[in-house]
Amino acid sequence: MIRQKKKYSRPQRPFDKARIDEENILREKYGLKNKKEIWKADASIGRIRNLAKQLITASEEDKNAFIERMKARGFEVENIAEVLALDKEDWLKRRLQTILVVKKLTTTPKQARQLIAHKHVSIGNQIVNVPSYMVTLAEENLVKLNIILKVNQKTSKEEEIKKEILDEEQTDEEFAEESKGDDKANEGNSEEPSESEEVVENEDVDGPNEENVDQSSDEVKEDKAVEQNEEVKE
């Protein structure tokens, strides 16, 4: 059994805070499983830079051939100097997991990793279940999902709920305004007396009723009759 060569090397300073913070950001940004994937990307870029250094004194044909191979792999470089300027993040951008997010086939890197692991992603007619697969420039347009994702279902439901809440608020405001208008109208009606009430008040002010006048005249007549009878008796 042939022992495989180690594909990465651990950091020489394991407790370097600046490096740890940078790796945590990259891990969250690209949805990586662990930091070994970052170290592998760094080692791969290091091998590419070593090849570029060896080609500094090579012929132009060798340099151009190397640059064309790098472009075919998806790296945007035009000369050896740009190859030497590559870093681990340029390598991480060419992973299948990242390509799915860039092409907006998934919403997050973690979702892309899950779909790849469950064999829902294919390149052409070939299913690929390796998130760290390096996608070439020719394969980039062949990446596709084997299932239909309802990505916008959640957002549409949220929009419907927001619309319902806004409609309810508008109806409540309209009802409150109508009730205020009714209250004002009732207050105005209560302040202005009706015609019938005015008539009754006027009648009370004009004087006594006819019945009271008749009763007083009868009493006067009786008093006069009593006085006449007393005079006759005397």
Buried (B, 14 or more C-beta within 10 A) or exposed (E): EEEEEEEBEEBEEEEEEEBBEBBEEBBEEBBBEEBEBBBBBBBBBBEBBEEBEEBEEEEEEEBEEBBEEBBEBBBEBEEBEBBBEBEBBBBBBBBBBBBBBEBEBBBEBBBBBBBBEEEBBBBEEEEBBEBBBBBBEEBBEEBEBEEEEEEEEEEEEEEEEEEEEEEEEEEEEEEEEEEEEEEEEEEEEEEEEEEEEEEEEEEEEEEEEEEEEEEEEEEEEEEEEEEEEEEEEE
